[in-house]
Amino acid sequence: MIMKCSVRCLFIVFGMAVALGFGQAFPLNNKKAPESQADLLAIQNALHAAIPKAKMATVCIDLGDGTGSGVIVSADGLVMTAAHVSTGVGKKVTVIMPDGKKLKAKSLGLMAETDAALVKILDDGPFPFVEVNRTNDTKLGDWIFSLGHSGGFNLERGAVARLGRLVRVANTTIQTDGTLIGGDSGGPLFDMQGSLIGIHSRVGPQLPVNMHVPVRVFLEGWDQLLKSEFVGEGPFARKPEKGKGFLGVATKDVSGGLEITKVGKKSPAEEAGMKEGDILLTLNGIRLETRLGMKGILAEMAEGEELVFEIKRDGKNETIELQLGAR
């Protein structure tokens, strides 16, 4: 992707440079606009220093039917993203690193009313991560830059950087003029020292109106997010309804379990590898004896919940893990 280079919106790929110290206010924040070539060079140098580390920690989150962005904030693989990207609690997702490496991950908690969420990488670290601005000292007019996998992951292009300013501050939202598009959701917003100040949430009625969740919102709900709690009732995420989960098999009662007589096309069961003739022995450790018994267990489950089946195939016991789909 190529973007016009201007004071307001830059697409820049830089080499390594000496990093600016955290906690030092960016001098140009106090000016209404750059006044000289030296001011423009100061903006360039700040980006030159901050972007390399920020890009190393900016990841793509692949949910299977769509992608968003996120940013790693701890060496053990905690990823901050948007609730409408993670879409739920306890969901298996794939985190794609900047070099294209795919890692197993799982969504933790989310805050449905403010669009904040955490994802945890399950593979072993350590991972590159960014510093979080815990001082809550950003203010109107501050220069910022955003990163995200605009339009989806692209190894050759990498994460896209945009430059802008903070133009509005509200209780649970900050607004910038650094343009976002599809795929950027959940990506990081930085101050000019490379400190994380927000997560991309949504685009307003006009493309230059871009909304972000302040880091402060994440920190206030951090314990709940870590405990994989679903906080609030929307509008950015909806609690799955019990009984709405979809497995996609037909069965009949047989001695010792349930025999699969049909597997639905493109169903969670088919994608997990279940086949006609398999004998379902247990579901999440509960022995299966009748179709009605399994129906009763599934009636208490919702879309996205994890199931572990013990099955018998060709005389051998196997384990199949899957997530329920939507009915």
Stockholm file with secondary structure:
# STOCKHOLM 1.0

chainA/1-327         MIMKCSVRCLFIVFGMAVALGFGQAFPLNNKKAPESQADLLAIQNALHAAIPKAKMATVCIDLGDGTGSGVIVSADGLVMTAAHVSTGVGKKVTVIMPDGKKLKAKSLGLMAETDAALVKILDDGPFPFVEVNRTNDTKLGDWIFSLGHSGGFNLERGAVARLGRLVRVANTTIQTDGTLIGGDSGGPLFDMQGSLIGIHSRVGPQLPVNMHVPVRVFLEGWDQLLKSEFVGEGPFARKPEKGKGFLGVATKDVSGGLEITKVGKKSPAEEAGMKEGDILLTLNGIRLETRLGMKGILAEMAEGEELVFEIKRDGKNETIELQLGAR
#=GR chainA/1-327 SS CCCCCCSSCCCCCCCCCCCCCTTCCCGGGGSSSCCSHHHHHHHHHHHHHHHHHHHHHEEEEECSSCEEEEEECSTTCEEEECHHHHCSSSCEEEEECTTSCEEEEEEEEEETTTTEEEEEECSCCCCCCCCBCCSCCCCTTCEEEEEECTTSCCTTTCSEEEEEEEEEECSSCEEESSCCCTTCTTCEEEETTSCEEEEEEEECSSTTCEEEEEHHHHHHTHHHHHTTCEESCCSSCCCCCTTCEECCEEEEEETTEEEEEEECTTCHHHHHTCCTTCEEEEETTEECCCHHHHHHHHTTCCTTCEEEEEEEETTEEEEEEEECEEC
#=GC SS_cons         CCCCCCSSCCCCCCCCCCCCCTTCCCGGGGSSSCCSHHHHHHHHHHHHHHHHHHHHHEEEEECSSCEEEEEECSTTCEEEECHHHHCSSSCEEEEECTTSCEEEEEEEEEETTTTEEEEEECSCCCCCCCCBCCSCCCCTTCEEEEEECTTSCCTTTCSEEEEEEEEEECSSCEEESSCCCTTCTTCEEEETTSCEEEEEEEECSSTTCEEEEEHHHHHHTHHHHHTTCEESCCSSCCCCCTTCEECCEEEEEETTEEEEEEECTTCHHHHHTCCTTCEEEEETTEECCCHHHHHHHHTTCCTTCEEEEEEEETTEEEEEEEECEEC
//
